[in-house]
């Protein structure tokens, strides 16, 4: 029972830190290639673009947000993966 209490306290402290610090934590990452159907509320169908995109879902302490980055395998003109912590 003590372990459950400790884990619960750690989760609550982590959640409060995320909420107060304006930091977003990565939940999922999806690479969308041209021609694939992947719809987002803000960006529309990402598959209609000429280049690949990364659709990253983040939790900011209150809700889940989706951020889209250009994909680049060498990190030169885009990103090869979504950052785990995102500050804007």
N, C-alpha and C positions, 0 to 999 in steps of 0.2 A: 504494500500500500504506500510505503514511503517513496518508492521509485515512481509511482504514478504521480504523486504530489510534486516531486522534483521535476519531472518531465513537463507537467502542466505549468509550473512556474517558469521554466525556461522558455516554453512556447509563448506564454503571455508577455514575458520581458522582451523576447525577440519581436513580437508583434508590435509592442509599444515603440520600440526603437525604429522599426520600419515606418510606422505612422508618423512619428515626430521628426525623423531625419529626412523625409521626402526622398527616400530611396525605394527603388522598385526591385523585387526579387524575381528572377526568371522561373516561370512555371513550365513552359514548353517552347519548343523551337521547331519550325517547319520550313524546309527549303522548297520553294515553289519554282519549278522550271517553266520556261515559256511553253504555252499550249495547255498546261494543266489548269483545271478549274479550282480556284481558291478565292473565296469572296471574304472581304473584310468590310466592316461598316463604313470606315472612313476612306479606304483606298479603292474599293470596288474589287473587280476581278484581277488579281495579281498575275494570272496566267496570260493576260493580254499584253503584258510588257515584253519588250525585246530581249531583256536580260533576266537572269534568275534573281529571286528575291528571298529574303529571310523574314518570315512572319514570327515574331517573338511575343509570347504572352507573359505579362508581368503582373505581380500582385503588389499593390502599394499600401496595404494596410486597410483599405476600405473596399476596393473593387479590383477586378481583373481588367487590365488594359492591354491593347495590342499595338505593337510598334513594328514598323516595316523598315528593313535595311536593304540596300543593294547587296547582292552576294558577289564575293570575289574570293577565289580559292587562295590567293596570296595576300589578302588584306591590303591591297594597294588602292583600288578604287571603290572598295566596299568592305564588307566583313565576311570572314569565313565561318563565324559562329556568333550567336547572340551573347552579349556580355551577361554574366551571372547577376551582377548588381548594376543597376542603371540609375544615374543621377542626372536630372535635367534642370 
